[in-house]
């Protein structure tokens, strides 16, 4: 027992050392392109430089916006890495050059960017994590529509399925998240003045992404996201709040691809809001065994497991002919506080409703002070 305690203490100290070695991470977040994230990062870089901090530009995308581009003057830039892809010469962030130079702070724009095929990492956020692990502080930026768990909300608001996304836990790793806020009127005015896109693209932008009602909804998402980050930071850093009930969520999915994605993303949002631990449970019934389920469904299921892990969940897969019993067993084993399932017309709910155990499930959850959330 004494030896185990000493090992735990040693591990705790080691964790503290590792944490202190990592670089600090700051993210500027905005509701859309053109709010001024890159401009603000470059302003901060100049301020840091004046105060004797070794700051360098790792990757900045000014989109040739005059005011933003002018701010690059006087800032040390680390040359980008050149990659030849399909006969074209493309430029990417040079992660190794940054690690070799070891600046105190590096500015890395467009966190959700997908790297050119052949790069060490598939995504730029993975590059950033590597830089942080090397003990270098990073300032980066991302738009709200690139947050993985908000994908469905953004699609509903804008009609666009954003392909480049970052997992929510990347945002959670940030030591500071700053919202760059503008009113819809100011943003549209900037667009019309040619401060965001070239004149030939302005009218198309006004008819599509830059509609006042859409901007307002995206602005609300951004404000809520930053507010939840502040709450999470307070809960993690103020010891007195640790006595409060720590939420543990269980998201129950079936092999229905579309439904599973909705449940996973919305459960991720809830877990993020409550700063809680969460799990994704898939109960494999005899009718959904690997020998009976179609190959495309198996592939979708695996992809949804990957999505859940990306969003910070632990995936639990169990074999059981009774879904309700499997849920109850998992609730008890993992000490779950909230169970999340799809709305009534979904397959999982139908299976549960078709059994006499559904009432027992509700009673059991009620008696054990476990909430049941139906996600639509």
N, C-alpha and C positions, 0 to 999 in steps of 0.2 A: 504493500500500500504506500509506504514511504517512498520507495523507488519510483512508483507510478506518479506520485505527486511531484517529485523532483523532475521527472521527464516532462510533465505538463508545464511546469514553471520554465524549464529550459526552452521548450517549444514556444511558449508565450514570448519569451525574451527574443528568441530568434525571429518570430513574426514581427516584433517591434523593430528589430534591426533591418529586416527586409523592407518593411514599410518605409522606414526613414531613408533607405537607399533609393527608393523610387522617386522619379521626378514628380513635381506638382503639375496638375492638369487643369487648365481653364478653358471653358467652352463659351463662345458667344453664340447665342441662338436667336433666330428671327423667324417671322411668320412667312417671309418670302424673299426672293432675290431683290436686291435694291434697297433694303432697309438700312444698310451701312455697316454690316458686320466686318468686312475686310477693311473698310476705312477706319473703324474703331481699333482693329488689331494693329494697323500700321501706326496710328496715333500713339497707342500704348508702347509700341516698339521704340518710337522716337523718345518717349518719356523715359523708358528704361535705359536707353543708350546714354541720355543726358545724365542719368544718375549712376553711371559707371558700371552698369550691368552688361555683360557680354551677351548681347542678343543678336540672332541672325535670322534671316529669312530662309526657311527651308522650301516653302512652296506658297506662292501667292498668285491668285487669279484675279487680276484687276478688271478683266473684260474690257480693257481700254477705256474705262470710265475716267475722264480727265482728272477730276479731283483726287480720286483714289490713286491713279497712276503717278501723279506728282509726288505723293507721299513716299514712294519708293526711294526717291532721291536721298542719298546720304545713309541709307541702311545697308549693312553688309549682307550680300546674298550668296548662299551656297549654290553653286551651279547644279542644275538638274541632271539627272541621268538620261542619256539618250538610248532609246530602244528602237530597233527597226522591226516593224510589224506590217506584214502584207505590203511590202514595198514602200512603206511610209516611215519617215523619221519622226518618232514621237518622244515627248519628254515626260519623265516621272520624277517624283520625289526621290532623292538619293539618300536612303536611310543610312547606309554604311558610312558615307561621307560625313553625315551629321554626327554619328556615334564616334567617328575618328576625331573630328574637330572638337567635340564635347563643349559646345557653347552652354552658358548657364540657362538661356531661354531660346527656344526655336519657335518660329511662327509657321504653322502648317494649315493652310486653307483647305476648304472643301473636304471635310471629314468623311463624307459618304461616297466619295469618288471610287470608282472601280478601276483598279490598275490594269495596264496593258498586259495581255497574255504573255507569260514568260517572266513576269516580275516575281520576286520572292514571295510576296504576300498578295492575295487576291484583292484585298480592300485597303484603302488608305488608313482606316481606323486601326487596322492590324499593324501597319507601319508605325503609327503613333504609339501604340501599346509597347512596341519593341523599343522605341526611343525612350519612353518613360521608364521601362525596365532598366535601361542603361543609366538612369539617374539624371536625365536631362528634362528640364521643365518645358512643357508644351502649351502653347496658346493656339486654339483651333476654333473653327466655326462650322455651323450646320443649320439648315433650315428645318422647321418643325415637320414638314412633310416627309422628311427622310427618317423619322423615328419609326422603327419596325412596328411597334404595337399600335401606332396611329394610322397604319396603312389603310385600313377599311374606312376610318373616319375621313381621311383626306380624299379617298376615292369618292366617297358620298358627297363631299363638299365641292370638289373640283371636277369630278368625272374623269380624273387622271389616275392611272395605276402607277405610282412612282416605283421605278425599278431599283434605283440605288438607295439602299437603306442601311441604317446602323442599328445593331441590337441595343435595347434599352439599357442593358448593364454597362455599356460604354459610357453612357450619360451619367449613370450612377457612380462611375469611377472618378468623375470630375470632382476636384476640390472646390471649384467655383463654377457656377453656371450663370451667365449674365444675359438677360433678355434685351435685345435691341428693338425697342418699340417705336412704331410710327402709327399715326391715325391713317385710315384708309384714304382720306382726302390728301394727306401729305404724300403718301406713297404714289397715288395716281398722278399727283402734280409732278413728282419727280420723274415719273415715266413719260409724261407729256412733254417735259422739258428736255428729254433726251439724255437723262442722267443714268438710265438703267440699260436701255437697249438703243441700237442704232435706229434712225428714223424709219427705215423700211419695215421694222418689226413692231413698232409702237401700236398701230391699229389692231394687228392680230392679237397682241398681248391684252389690249383693252377688251377685246371681244371674248377672250378666253380666261386666262388665269387671273387677270387684274380687274375683276368685277368687285364692286364695293361690298356686296353681301358675302362673297367668298372670302375676301380679305378680313372682314370682321370675324368670321368664324375661325379662320386660321389664326388670327390674332388672339382669340379667346383660348385656343388650344395651346399656343405658345405661353401665354400668361399662366395658365393652369399648370403646365409642365414645370415652369420655373418655380412656381409656388410650391409644388409637391417636392421639388428638389430641396428647397429651403427647409420644409417640414422634416424631410428625411435627415438632413444634416443636423438639425436641432436634436432630433431623437437619438441620433448616433453619438452626439457630443455632449449632451446634457445628462449626467448620471441619474438625476432624480426621475427622469421619465422612463427609466428601464423597468420600473415596477408595473407599468401599464401592461395590459394584455397584449402579448406579441402575436400578431395574426399569422396563421398558417392556412394557406388556401389550397384546395384540391380541385383542379379542373378536370372534369370527366369527359373524355372524347370517345367517339366511335370511329369506324373506318370511313365515314362520310367526310370527304376531303374539305369541302367548302365549310361545313358546319364546324369541323375541328379547328380550322384556321380562325374562325370568328371567336370560338370559345377560348382558344389559346391566347389570342391577342387581347381580348377583353379581360381575361383573368390576369394577364401580365400587367395591364393598366391598374387593376385593383391592387395587385401585389405591390406595384410601384407606389400607389397612393398611400397604402397602409404601411409601407416599408416592411413588408412581410415576406416570409419564406413561402414558396409555392411549389406545387407538384402537379404533374399531368398524369392522369391515370387512364390507361387503356385496358379494358377487360376483354380478353380474347375468349369468346364463347365457342363451343364446338362448331357452330355454323360459320365462324370466321377464322377457322384454323388455316394455317398456311397452305394446306392441301386443297382447301375449298375456296378461299378468297382469290379473286382475280389478281393477276400480276400488276396491273396498273393501280389497283387499290393498295396493294402491298407497298408499291413505290411511293404513292401519296402519303401513306401512313408513316413510312420512314422519313419522308421530307418534313412531315408535321412534328415528328419527334425531334428532328434537327432544329426546327424553328423554335420549339419549346426550350430546348437547351440553350440556343442563342439568346433567348429572352430571359434566361436565368432560372429556368425551372429544372427540377429533377424529374425525369421520366420514370414512371412505374408501369410495368407491363405484367399483368397476371392472367392466368388461365382459370376461368370459373364459368360454370354454366348459369350461375345466378349473379347478375350484375349488381343488384341491390346489396347482396351479402358481401360481394367484393368491395363495394364502396364503404360499407360499414366497417369491415375489417381494416381497411386502409385508414379510415378516419380515426379508429382507435389506436392503431399502431403508430401513426405519425402525429397524433394529437392535433388533428385538424380543427380549425375554428370556423372555416367557411367552405362549403361545398358549392362549386359552380358547375351548372349543367346547361345544355341548350334549351331553347324554348320548346313547348309541348309537341309541335309537329315534327320534331327531329327524331331520328331513329333511336337514339339512346333513351330519350324520354318515353317513347312508345314501348320499348322493351320493359322499362321499369313499371310503367302503368299497367302493362299486361300481366304483371305478377301480383299476387296477394301480399307480397312483402313490401309493396310501395308504402302502405300505411305505416308499417313497422319502421321503414326507413325514416319517414317524417317524424314519427313519435320518438324514435331513438335520437335523431338529431336535435329535436326540441328539448328532450330531457337532458341531453349532455351539453346544452347551450351552444350548439353548433348551428350556424346560419346556413340557409339554403338560398343560393342566388341563381335565378333563371336568366340566362343571357340571351338577348334577342339580336 
